[in-house]
């Protein structure tokens, strides 16, 4: 299952919007991308960062996470 998105991330932007996404990139790779992203952005919005991630992982996807109570 090489290259399959298996890492899941929760992100918050400057407007406190919460999103979740999945990616085949590991935590260290995402941290490096975030550092690179921060050098060229004064404000952080999830859709802009996610599009930046997609440049490095075309299979990355925003996902919906729902609570399940029982």
Secondary structure, DSSP 8 states (H G I E B T S, - for coil): -TT---EEEEEE-TT--EEEEEESS-HHHHHHHHHHHHHT-SS--HHHHHHHHHHH-TT-EEE-------
